[in-house]
Amino acid sequence: MHPHSQTKRTLLRSSLWVASFLLVCHSVAAEDSYPATPWSKQDSAESSGWKPEKLKAADELAASLRSDTYLVVHRGMLVHEYGDIAKPRNIYSMRKSVLSILTGMYVERGLIDLELSLATLDIDDIGGLSPQEKTATVRQLLQSKSGVYHDAAYETQEMKALRPGRGSHPPGSFWYYNNWDFNALGGIFQQRVGKTVFDSLRDDLATPLQFEDFRFPRDTRFVLESASKYPAYVMKLSARDLARVGLLMTEAV
């Protein structure tokens, strides 16, 4: 089977898990409210135009997907919740989206240049990266197109089995869902910004967005393995804290 077909299957399974944190946002308008601590709640779903029978159907779908929790936000107010929306859970691959958001902040501040190469940044790994691999840029790592197929921390057995061979694709030419890219980005972030991804999560998202459930350092953990010098940055967030991030991103587009 082609690696992309297998990868799509892996991503599909991941997407079913991500449904645990499903966020439904209405279009942003001038009269929207913005959540302080805690979230403001609508008196009823119907008062916001949401039909109870449709929300019940959504709950049933969530249960069929074995989702843990989700919530519905309308104009910055909590309309509906399913499961324990206050429990911090391992967000797995969503950690990479969080890093992308944080990276964007520091690109705007001039501390991260997306076009810098691994060679320029002096990024290497156990056993050494090839000259071709070192031409990969920060942008290509964010795109999962680095072409660096080095062993990585926090990989599943399936990911290890599907990883292309070293040097099989030049940087920028081939998309592969690659833990090495994102783990190395964590190292690059710390090098350029001067603080860890977790410090930035606390300072640049959790504090200004008034996360309710995130506790630092309880909900953060570096996972370092002998395969690579770059650890995975594992984080736990609750659905209602992730909803604040989702609301922020609807403002940004």
N, C-alpha and C positions, 0 to 999 in steps of 0.2 A: 504494500500500500504506500502511496506517496506520502512523505512526511507531513505535508500540509493537511492532508485528509485526517491523519492521526491527530495532528495538533488541533484541528477544528473540533474533533470529538472531545479532546481534553478541555478546550475552551467552553464547549457546550456544557460539560459537567460543571465547570467553574461557574458558568452563568446561572445554572440552577441554584448553586449555593449562594451566589450574589443576590438572588431573589430574596434571600433572608433580609436584605437591607434595601428593599425596593422603596424608592422615593418617588412620589407623584407630585409634581409642582404645576400650579396654574401659572398663566402668563403674568409677568410682573407689571404692576401698574403703580401710579403715583400714590394711590391710597393704601398700598400694601403695608402691612406691619412687619416688623423685623424682630425676631425672637430675642428676648432678654433671657434671664434665668429665673424661673423655668419658662418653657414654651407656653404661650397663651393658647387656650383651647376655644374652639367654636362651641356655642351652646348645643348645636346639633349639626349633623352632616347635612341635613336637608336645608338648613339655613344658609349653607354655602353652595347649594345647588347640586349636592352629591346625593344620589339615590341609595337608600339603605340596602335595597335588594341587590344593587350592583356591588356595593362594598361587601355584602355577604358572599356574593359569588367570588369576589377577589380573595376573601378569606379561605374559601373552599379550595381555590386554585393554589393558594399558598400552602395549605395543608397537604394537598396532593403532591406538591413539590418538596415536601418535608422542610419547608422554610421555617426558620426560627422566629422571625419577626419582620414586620414592615410597618410603615406609617405613611399617612397621606397628609400633605401640607398644602393648604390653599391660601394664597396671598399672605404667606408668612405665619399662618396660624395652623395649629394641629387640629385636623378634622377627624382622623380615624387612626386607630392603632391595633396591631395584631401581634400577640406574643409580648415578650418582655423587651420593650424598647430601651430600657435603661441599663441592660446588662452588657458590659464590654465583652466583645468577642474577637477572636483572631480574624482579621479582615483579609488574610492571605494575599492574593494578587492585587487587591485594591491598594495595598501599600505602595505599589508602583505608581498608581494614579496620584496618590498623596504626594509622593516625591516629585512627580511631574509638576504639580501645582506649586510646590515649594521652590523647585528649580526655576519656574517661570518668574516667581517673585524676585529671585536674585539675578536673573537675566536682566530684568527691568532695572535693577539697582546697579548693574554694571559689574557684578562680581563673577558672573559665569558667562563665558563666551561659547555659544553652541558650536562654533566652527573650530575650536581648538582640538587638536588630535591627541591621541593617547601618548604619542611620542613627546609632544610639546609639554604635556602635563606630567611626564615621567611616570606613566602608569605601566606597570608590568605585573607579572604574576608568577607563581611557582613554576619552575621549569623554563620560564621566559616566553614572551610573546614574539611572534615573527615580525620582521620589518613591515610586511603587508598588514598584519593585524594592528600594528601601532599607528597606521594611517587612519584608523577609524576615528570619527569625531564624536563629540558629546551629543550632537544632534542624532547621529546614527545609533548611538546607544539608546537614546530615548525612544527611537523608532523601532528598536529590536532589529536593527539591520547592521550591526557592527561587523559581522563576519568573524567574530572571535568566539570559537566554540571550545573554550577551555572548560575544564571541570568547574562546577560552581556549588556553593553551599545551598542547602535547602531545596534540592531538586528531588523530584519523585523518581522512582525507577523508570517509569515510562519516559520522562523527560530525558533521562540519561540515555535510554535506548534509542530515542529519536534524534538526539543531537547530531547535526551534520559533522563530518570529519573536519579536523583542523585544516584550514587553508582551502576548503572546498568552494567557498564563495567570497569574492572580494568585498570589502566593506561597502555598504550602500546598495548592494545588488540583490539581496535576498532577505526576505522577512522570516525570522524564526523566533518564536517566543522563548526568550533566552534569559535564564536567571543570572547568568554571568553579567550581562549588560546592566541589569538593574542593581545588582550588588556592587559592581564597580562604580556605578553612578553615585552610590552612597558614599564611597571613598572620595570620589571627585568632589562631591558636594562639601564634604568636611574640609577637604584641602582648600577649596576656593572660598568658602563662606567663613570658615573658622569655627564652626560648631557642627555637631552631629545632626543627622536627620531628625532624631528624637528631640534634641534641643529646639530645632526649628519648628517641629510639630507643636511643641508646647508654646513657644514664643510667638509664632507667626500664624497659627491657626487656633489652637485650643484656647489661648488667653483672649485674643481679640474677639473671637466668635462666641466666647462664654460657654465652652463645653461644660456639660453638667456632670458627666460620669467619668471622664478621663482623669487618671491619676498618674502622675509622673514621679518615679520611674516604674511604678507597679505594672503599667500596661505597655511597657516597651522591653524588648529583649533582642540583643544581638546574638545571632547563631553563627558561630565560626566553626568550620570543618577543615580537615587537613587538605582537602582538595584545592583550596584557594585561599589567598590572603585576604579576600574581601568577604566579610560576613553578610548574611542576610539581616535585614532590619525588620523584625517582626513586631507588629503593633496590634493592640486591641482597642476597638472603639465601639461604642454603642450605636444602635440605629438612630437614636435621636440626636447624637452628636454628629454622625455622618450626614444627617439631614441638613445640619447647618452648613456643612461643606457643599452639599448639593445646592442649597439655596444660594450660597455665594457664587457658585459657578453659573447658575442661571442668570445672575446679575452680570457676569463677566462676558456673556455671549450676546 
